[in-house]
Amino acid sequence: MSTNLDSIIEKLELRMKRMITFLPSKRRLYFDDLINSFTSRGILLCGARGTGKTTFLLIMAKEKQFFYVSADDPLLLQCPVYELFQKILTDYPGIIIDEVHFLKDWSILVKSLYDAFPNRFIWLSDSSSIRIRKGIADLSRRFVIINLPLMSLREYIYFETEKKLPKIDNLFDSRSMEVCVKILNQLDVLKYFKSYREHGTRPFYIEGNFKERLINVIEKSIYYDIPYFIDRVSENHLGAMRAIISHIAYSKIPKINVEAMCRDWNISKTKFYELLYAMENVELINIIEKEGTKKAYTKGAKIFFADPTMYYVLEGNLGNVREAFVAFVLKNRGKFWAEKDDRKGDFVFNGIRLEVGGTSKKPKEAHFVIRDDVDIPFKNVIPMWALGMLW
């Protein structure tokens, strides 16, 4: 058995070295922040498909001399995985397991390895942090969850021009808004913002065929990721999720009629909400609730695509793209809610009321208006592109 394990490790190591050799020359600026966060012995890196998780982990494997393995590698079917990983951790300072959910009983395996090798690092990746929460209870106490977001406009401009533009730390601070002027003196930001919103949120855009690649991401998220952590996903459940995607793409109003969809697809409300939350956890959609919502199940006040480029890729109704972009940027950076009274504004972020729109958008009772038709901040108007400079 030992000889067989040695042979498999050798083959896996060869694959790892080959992947490291052909890593892309351009790398996300966000990786610099990630590197500083990767200090714990147990880490789960999560994030939507296509954001660069594998690229980052291979960079770390090279730097730290860790052993990288993808959990869906067919070689893992040829041996006892636990014994294989034990042998790897005996010889290496750490192991990186990409797409960990492909391993059978992965949470039990990982916990056992973590406890058995207290002087070794175990870093994992997955497309959703929900799996570690659904794993055995004390695993979440051992592992730090770190999220890799979609690419920012700042990163997209770097890919296009190699310019490292300054970050904007606080959108609502006049000193931060002065950074906008410095950026505008360097390039035509609105030109890049337009193309970014259409195809620039994932680094694979540089390889071409962005539309086909993103549609493939959507399909894999529905057919491969979600069934891994939802019990008994049937054909009509898959159909309901496709219908949700279609509805968000083409509806003028960012809401879903739960009763109608449950009736059309012959599924219970409980299962429908389970599917809806699963789609949010794999970062297909963003469910924006009103502050103070306490229902166990809610469709939220508004539902958007988590990746604004999906509206363009699916050739959908572009009327909701502005709000979808603001939700994508701000949702995980503070307390972000849909405004209870839409006559006063669209969203509330950390207590600041926001109105979102285009030409001649009125502030209503909002503290700030976020507009996509202006290039420079003035009074209480924030140019929408500035949100793309937060990371």
C-alpha positions as a Python dict, from the first residue, in 0.01 Angstrom:
ca = {
    (1, 'M'): (0, 0, 0),
    (2, 'S'): (284, 238, 87),
    (3, 'T'): (438, 194, -258),
    (4, 'N'): (103, 269, -418),
    (5, 'L'): (63, 583, -206),
    (6, 'D'): (412, 698, -300),
    (7, 'S'): (325, 654, -667),
    (8, 'I'): (2, 852, -634),
    (9, 'I'): (175, 1130, -438),
    (10, 'E'): (439, 1152, -708),
    (11, 'K'): (172, 1188, -979),
    (12, 'L'): (-19, 1448, -776),
    (13, 'E'): (300, 1641, -711),
    (14, 'L'): (379, 1642, -1082),
    (15, 'R'): (33, 1783, -1158),
    (16, 'M'): (78, 2049, -891),
    (17, 'K'): (415, 2157, -1031),
    (18, 'R'): (274, 2167, -1384),
    (19, 'M'): (-16, 2389, -1270),
    (20, 'I'): (223, 2620, -1083),
    (21, 'T'): (446, 2643, -1391),
    (22, 'F'): (158, 2769, -1602),
    (23, 'L'): (3, 3014, -1357),
    (24, 'P'): (-119, 3335, -1528),
    (25, 'S'): (125, 3624, -1527),
    (26, 'K'): (-142, 3876, -1423),
    (27, 'R'): (-277, 3822, -1075),
    (28, 'R'): (-555, 3990, -884),
    (29, 'L'): (-459, 4284, -664),
    (30, 'Y'): (-684, 4136, -396),
    (31, 'F'): (-434, 3852, -356),
    (32, 'D'): (-203, 4091, -167),
    (33, 'D'): (-470, 4133, 102),
    (34, 'L'): (-541, 3760, 107),
    (35, 'I'): (-178, 3666, 165),
    (36, 'N'): (-173, 3878, 480),
    (37, 'S'): (-487, 3698, 603),
    (38, 'F'): (-353, 3346, 554),
    (39, 'T'): (-183, 3291, 889),
    (40, 'S'): (-414, 3045, 1069),
    (41, 'R'): (-351, 2672, 1071),
    (42, 'G'): (-700, 2595, 946),
    (43, 'I'): (-856, 2812, 673),
    (44, 'L'): (-1151, 2772, 437),
    (45, 'L'): (-1128, 2998, 132),
    (46, 'C'): (-1470, 3038, -22),
    (47, 'G'): (-1607, 3243, -307),
    (48, 'A'): (-1794, 3215, -633),
    (49, 'R'): (-1663, 2999, -915),
    (50, 'G'): (-1412, 3168, -1140),
    (51, 'T'): (-1286, 3429, -893),
    (52, 'G'): (-932, 3289, -880),
    (53, 'K'): (-934, 3065, -571),
    (54, 'T'): (-729, 2790, -738),
    (55, 'T'): (-475, 3039, -876),
    (56, 'F'): (-429, 3194, -532),
    (57, 'L'): (-393, 2857, -358),
    (58, 'L'): (-132, 2741, -608),
    (59, 'I'): (63, 3063, -544),
    (60, 'M'): (49, 2989, -171),
    (61, 'A'): (146, 2625, -225),
    (62, 'K'): (459, 2740, -409),
    (63, 'E'): (546, 3005, -150),
    (64, 'K'): (487, 2787, 157),
    (65, 'Q'): (599, 2456, 5),
    (66, 'F'): (257, 2307, 82),
    (67, 'F'): (110, 2013, -107),
    (68, 'Y'): (-180, 2112, -333),
    (69, 'V'): (-447, 1864, -442),
    (70, 'S'): (-786, 1908, -604),
    (71, 'A'): (-1050, 1695, -433),
    (72, 'D'): (-1207, 1600, -765),
    (73, 'D'): (-882, 1449, -898),
    (74, 'P'): (-956, 1090, -1020),
    (75, 'L'): (-631, 972, -859),
    (76, 'L'): (-797, 1008, -519),
    (77, 'L'): (-1036, 728, -614),
    (78, 'Q'): (-746, 483, -633),
    (79, 'C'): (-649, 483, -265),
    (80, 'P'): (-771, 544, 92),
    (81, 'V'): (-780, 924, 98),
    (82, 'Y'): (-722, 957, 473),
    (83, 'E'): (-406, 747, 458),
    (84, 'L'): (-289, 946, 155),
    (85, 'F'): (-334, 1277, 334),
    (86, 'Q'): (-169, 1142, 647),
    (87, 'K'): (139, 1053, 447),
    (88, 'I'): (141, 1393, 277),
    (89, 'L'): (119, 1575, 611),
    (90, 'T'): (405, 1365, 744),
    (91, 'D'): (629, 1493, 467),
    (92, 'Y'): (496, 1845, 404),
    (93, 'P'): (433, 2145, 635),
    (94, 'G'): (79, 2175, 505),
    (95, 'I'): (-182, 2052, 262),
    (96, 'I'): (-420, 2254, 44),
    (97, 'I'): (-740, 2075, -59),
    (98, 'D'): (-919, 2257, -339),
    (99, 'E'): (-1297, 2204, -387),
    (100, 'V'): (-1307, 2004, -65),
    (101, 'H'): (-1677, 1915, -97),
    (102, 'F'): (-1593, 1651, -358),
    (103, 'L'): (-1448, 1433, -80),
    (104, 'K'): (-1685, 1187, 84),
    (105, 'D'): (-1742, 1276, 452),
    (106, 'W'): (-1495, 1559, 408),
    (107, 'S'): (-1571, 1735, 737),
    (108, 'I'): (-1497, 1424, 945),
    (109, 'L'): (-1176, 1362, 750),
    (110, 'V'): (-1056, 1720, 785),
    (111, 'K'): (-1129, 1738, 1157),
    (112, 'S'): (-937, 1416, 1218),
    (113, 'L'): (-636, 1539, 1019),
    (114, 'Y'): (-643, 1877, 1193),
    (115, 'D'): (-635, 1714, 1537),
    (116, 'A'): (-384, 1444, 1443),
    (117, 'F'): (-129, 1690, 1301),
    (118, 'P'): (-123, 1990, 1539),
    (119, 'N'): (195, 2126, 1379),
    (120, 'R'): (64, 2117, 1021),
    (121, 'F'): (-148, 2356, 813),
    (122, 'I'): (-471, 2251, 643),
    (123, 'W'): (-618, 2500, 398),
    (124, 'L'): (-938, 2427, 208),
    (125, 'S'): (-1138, 2589, -67),
    (126, 'D'): (-1501, 2569, -164),
    (127, 'S'): (-1760, 2772, -350),
    (128, 'S'): (-1971, 2821, -38),
    (129, 'S'): (-1894, 2870, 331),
    (130, 'I'): (-2224, 2699, 413),
    (131, 'R'): (-2060, 2359, 392),
    (132, 'I'): (-1835, 2422, 688),
    (133, 'R'): (-2140, 2536, 884),
    (134, 'K'): (-2322, 2218, 784),
    (135, 'G'): (-2020, 2007, 877),
    (136, 'I'): (-1960, 1877, 1226),
    (137, 'A'): (-2015, 2145, 1487),
    (138, 'D'): (-1662, 2204, 1615),
    (139, 'L'): (-1505, 2228, 1269),
    (140, 'S'): (-1620, 2590, 1239),
    (141, 'R'): (-1432, 2667, 1563),
    (142, 'R'): (-1110, 2533, 1416),
    (143, 'F'): (-1125, 2691, 1071),
    (144, 'V'): (-1123, 3059, 973),
    (145, 'I'): (-1355, 3138, 683),
    (146, 'I'): (-1218, 3387, 429),
    (147, 'N'): (-1412, 3502, 124),
    (148, 'L'): (-1265, 3592, -214),
    (149, 'P'): (-1502, 3841, -379),
    (150, 'L'): (-1553, 3903, -747),
    (151, 'M'): (-1304, 4134, -915),
    (152, 'S'): (-1339, 4505, -851),
    (153, 'L'): (-1323, 4777, -1115),
    (154, 'R'): (-984, 4872, -971),
    (155, 'E'): (-855, 4519, -1039),
    (156, 'Y'): (-1008, 4515, -1387),
    (157, 'I'): (-831, 4842, -1474),
    (158, 'Y'): (-507, 4690, -1348),
    (159, 'F'): (-557, 4389, -1577),
    (160, 'E'): (-626, 4623, -1869),
    (161, 'T'): (-361, 4892, -1811),
    (162, 'E'): (-123, 4761, -1539),
    (163, 'K'): (-200, 5078, -1342),
    (164, 'K'): (-234, 5024, -965),
    (165, 'L'): (-489, 5288, -876),
    (166, 'P'): (-543, 5393, -512),
    (167, 'K'): (-825, 5241, -311),
    (168, 'I'): (-1115, 5446, -181),
    (169, 'D'): (-1155, 5366, 188),
    (170, 'N'): (-1477, 5550, 268),
    (171, 'L'): (-1727, 5647, 0),
    (172, 'F'): (-1896, 5897, 226),
    (173, 'D'): (-1588, 6089, 334),
    (174, 'S'): (-1494, 6401, 135),
    (175, 'R'): (-1123, 6323, 163),
    (176, 'S'): (-1177, 5981, 9),
    (177, 'M'): (-1375, 6138, -271),
    (178, 'E'): (-1069, 6349, -352),
    (179, 'V'): (-909, 6022, -463),
    (180, 'C'): (-1165, 6016, -747),
    (181, 'V'): (-1013, 6330, -895),
    (182, 'K'): (-663, 6178, -884),
    (183, 'I'): (-790, 5868, -1062),
    (184, 'L'): (-974, 6071, -1327),
    (185, 'N'): (-650, 6254, -1405),
    (186, 'Q'): (-492, 5920, -1502),
    (187, 'L'): (-753, 5764, -1732),
    (188, 'D'): (-1107, 5761, -1869),
    (189, 'V'): (-1272, 5572, -1585),
    (190, 'L'): (-1623, 5565, -1732),
    (191, 'K'): (-1494, 5386, -2043),
    (192, 'Y'): (-1345, 5108, -1830),
    (193, 'F'): (-1647, 5100, -1601),
    (194, 'K'): (-1876, 5030, -1896),
    (195, 'S'): (-1675, 4731, -2018),
    (196, 'Y'): (-1616, 4610, -1661),
    (197, 'R'): (-1988, 4590, -1590),
    (198, 'E'): (-2036, 4383, -1905),
    (199, 'H'): (-1756, 4130, -1862),
    (200, 'G'): (-1495, 4225, -1602),
    (201, 'T'): (-1590, 4065, -1271),
    (202, 'R'): (-1390, 3741, -1311),
    (203, 'P'): (-1028, 3708, -1419),
    (204, 'F'): (-1108, 3446, -1683),
    (205, 'Y'): (-1244, 3727, -1904),
    (206, 'I'): (-891, 3774, -2040),
    (207, 'E'): (-913, 3429, -2201),
    (208, 'G'): (-1213, 3536, -2411),
    (209, 'N'): (-1561, 3381, -2446),
    (210, 'F'): (-1676, 3543, -2122),
    (211, 'K'): (-2043, 3485, -2198),
    (212, 'E'): (-2001, 3110, -2250),
    (213, 'R'): (-1773, 3077, -1948),
    (214, 'L'): (-2012, 3258, -1715),
    (215, 'I'): (-2310, 3055, -1837),
    (216, 'N'): (-2101, 2746, -1757),
    (217, 'V'): (-2040, 2885, -1406),
    (218, 'I'): (-2416, 2927, -1357),
    (219, 'E'): (-2485, 2572, -1476),
    (220, 'K'): (-2214, 2416, -1257),
    (221, 'S'): (-2331, 2612, -954),
    (222, 'I'): (-2686, 2481, -998),
    (223, 'Y'): (-2612, 2124, -1106),
    (224, 'Y'): (-2289, 2045, -918),
    (225, 'D'): (-2251, 2274, -616),
    (226, 'I'): (-2601, 2312, -474),
    (227, 'P'): (-2686, 1937, -474),
    (228, 'Y'): (-2381, 1878, -251),
    (229, 'F'): (-2535, 2050, 48),
    (230, 'I'): (-2910, 2024, -12),
    (231, 'D'): (-3074, 1688, 39),
    (232, 'R'): (-3284, 1535, -237),
    (233, 'V'): (-3257, 1781, -525),
    (234, 'S'): (-3494, 1659, -795),
    (235, 'E'): (-3547, 1764, -1155),
    (236, 'N'): (-3826, 2005, -1066),
    (237, 'H'): (-3602, 2166, -802),
    (238, 'L'): (-3340, 2224, -1072),
    (239, 'G'): (-3615, 2362, -1293),
    (240, 'A'): (-3725, 2601, -1020),
    (241, 'M'): (-3370, 2735, -985),
    (242, 'R'): (-3345, 2787, -1360),
    (243, 'A'): (-3678, 2970, -1342),
    (244, 'I'): (-3545, 3194, -1064),
    (245, 'I'): (-3245, 3284, -1281),
    (246, 'S'): (-3472, 3359, -1576),
    (247, 'H'): (-3710, 3568, -1366),
    (248, 'I'): (-3432, 3782, -1218),
    (249, 'A'): (-3283, 3833, -1563),
    (250, 'Y'): (-3597, 3953, -1737),
    (251, 'S'): (-3823, 4098, -1467),
    (252, 'K'): (-3849, 4475, -1434),
    (253, 'I'): (-3920, 4438, -1062),
    (254, 'P'): (-3650, 4261, -852),
    (255, 'K'): (-3895, 4043, -662),
    (256, 'I'): (-4018, 3683, -683),
    (257, 'N'): (-4371, 3549, -642),
    (258, 'V'): (-4296, 3249, -420),
    (259, 'E'): (-4650, 3110, -426),
    (260, 'A'): (-4665, 3112, -806),
    (261, 'M'): (-4326, 2946, -844),
    (262, 'C'): (-4407, 2677, -589),
    (263, 'R'): (-4729, 2607, -774),
    (264, 'D'): (-4563, 2603, -1117),
    (265, 'W'): (-4288, 2364, -1007),
    (266, 'N'): (-4489, 2160, -758),
    (267, 'I'): (-4257, 2216, -462),
    (268, 'S'): (-4319, 2324, -104),
    (269, 'K'): (-4239, 2672, 24),
    (270, 'T'): (-3984, 2524, 263),
    (271, 'K'): (-3795, 2357, -21),
    (272, 'F'): (-3822, 2671, -238),
    (273, 'Y'): (-3665, 2888, 31),
    (274, 'E'): (-3396, 2626, 84),
    (275, 'L'): (-3311, 2647, -286),
    (276, 'L'): (-3320, 3026, -277),
    (277, 'Y'): (-3077, 3046, 14),
    (278, 'A'): (-2853, 2786, -150),
    (279, 'M'): (-2836, 3002, -461),
    (280, 'E'): (-2734, 3294, -244),
    (281, 'N'): (-2466, 3090, -68),
    (282, 'V'): (-2299, 2988, -395),
    (283, 'E'): (-2315, 3357, -493),
    (284, 'L'): (-2560, 3333, -779),
    (285, 'I'): (-2804, 3580, -623),
    (286, 'N'): (-2818, 3850, -357),
    (287, 'I'): (-3124, 3858, -132),
    (288, 'I'): (-3162, 4205, 20),
    (289, 'E'): (-3389, 4222, 323),
    (290, 'K'): (-3545, 4514, 506),
    (291, 'E'): (-3392, 4593, 842),
    (292, 'G'): (-3555, 4408, 1129),
    (293, 'T'): (-3684, 4113, 924),
    (294, 'K'): (-3726, 3822, 1167),
    (295, 'K'): (-3909, 3563, 959),
    (296, 'A'): (-3750, 3219, 938),
    (297, 'Y'): (-3813, 3224, 563),
    (298, 'T'): (-3816, 3536, 350),
    (299, 'K'): (-3763, 3618, -16),
    (300, 'G'): (-3629, 3955, 92),
    (301, 'A'): (-3740, 4295, -31),
    (302, 'K'): (-3529, 4271, -348),
    (303, 'I'): (-3340, 3997, -529),
    (304, 'F'): (-3054, 4063, -770),
    (305, 'F'): (-2784, 3866, -944),
    (306, 'A'): (-2476, 3854, -722),
    (307, 'D'): (-2267, 3921, -1033),
    (308, 'P'): (-2403, 4223, -1225),
    (309, 'T'): (-2248, 4097, -1551),
    (310, 'M'): (-2510, 3819, -1554),
    (311, 'Y'): (-2771, 4073, -1671),
    (312, 'Y'): (-2559, 4139, -1979),
    (313, 'V'): (-2454, 3779, -2040),
    (314, 'L'): (-2816, 3656, -2026),
    (315, 'E'): (-2929, 3955, -2236),
    (316, 'G'): (-3178, 4043, -1965),
    (317, 'N'): (-3351, 4358, -1852),
    (318, 'L'): (-3080, 4608, -1760),
    (319, 'G'): (-3309, 4820, -1545),
    (320, 'N'): (-3188, 4654, -1225),
    (321, 'V'): (-2814, 4654, -1302),
    (322, 'R'): (-2743, 4975, -1109),
    (323, 'E'): (-2898, 4853, -785),
    (324, 'A'): (-2748, 4506, -837),
    (325, 'F'): (-2402, 4662, -863),
    (326, 'V'): (-2447, 4865, -543),
    (327, 'A'): (-2573, 4554, -362),
    (328, 'F'): (-2280, 4347, -490),
    (329, 'V'): (-2026, 4599, -360),
    (330, 'L'): (-2179, 4696, -26),
    (331, 'K'): (-2368, 4391, 98),
    (332, 'N'): (-2071, 4227, 270),
    (333, 'R'): (-1894, 4545, 376),
    (334, 'G'): (-2137, 4656, 647),
    (335, 'K'): (-2501, 4653, 747),
    (336, 'F'): (-2685, 4670, 419),
    (337, 'W'): (-3064, 4677, 392),
    (338, 'A'): (-3340, 4763, 151),
    (339, 'E'): (-3506, 5090, 255),
    (340, 'K'): (-3836, 5019, 432),
    (341, 'D'): (-4004, 5312, 258),
    (342, 'D'): (-3892, 5330, -106),
    (343, 'R'): (-4024, 5684, -125),
    (344, 'K'): (-3725, 5782, 88),
    (345, 'G'): (-3452, 5590, -96),
    (346, 'D'): (-3337, 5249, -221),
    (347, 'F'): (-3094, 5117, 42),
    (348, 'V'): (-2953, 5183, 387),
    (349, 'F'): (-2584, 5114, 444),
    (350, 'N'): (-2453, 5145, 800),
    (351, 'G'): (-2734, 5389, 874),
    (352, 'I'): (-2673, 5599, 559),
    (353, 'R'): (-2971, 5618, 325),
    (354, 'L'): (-2884, 5576, -45),
    (355, 'E'): (-3069, 5644, -368),
    (356, 'V'): (-2940, 5475, -684),
    (357, 'G'): (-2994, 5583, -1043),
    (358, 'G'): (-2881, 5757, -1358),
    (359, 'T'): (-2936, 6093, -1522),
    (360, 'S'): (-3116, 6352, -1307),
    (361, 'K'): (-3186, 6103, -1029),
    (362, 'K'): (-3344, 6291, -738),
    (363, 'P'): (-3218, 6225, -386),
    (364, 'K'): (-3568, 6185, -233),
    (365, 'E'): (-3478, 6177, 138),
    (366, 'A'): (-3146, 5997, 88),
    (367, 'H'): (-2820, 6116, 236),
    (368, 'F'): (-2636, 6030, -87),
    (369, 'V'): (-2726, 5959, -449),
    (370, 'I'): (-2517, 5703, -637),
    (371, 'R'): (-2526, 5777, -1013),
    (372, 'D'): (-2366, 5597, -1305),
    (373, 'D'): (-2380, 5892, -1547),
    (374, 'V'): (-2132, 6117, -1364),
    (375, 'D'): (-1757, 6086, -1343),
    (376, 'I'): (-1683, 6319, -1053),
    (377, 'P'): (-1839, 6354, -706),
    (378, 'F'): (-2028, 6671, -623),
    (379, 'K'): (-2250, 6777, -331),
    (380, 'N'): (-2411, 6452, -213),
    (381, 'V'): (-2369, 6270, -547),
    (382, 'I'): (-2128, 5975, -560),
    (383, 'P'): (-2021, 5843, -903),
    (384, 'M'): (-2107, 5474, -921),
    (385, 'W'): (-1766, 5378, -1054),
    (386, 'A'): (-1613, 5490, -722),
    (387, 'L'): (-1771, 5183, -559),
    (388, 'G'): (-1542, 4976, -777),
    (389, 'M'): (-1235, 5117, -601),
    (390, 'L'): (-1299, 4970, -255),
    (391, 'W'): (-1065, 4672, -310),
}
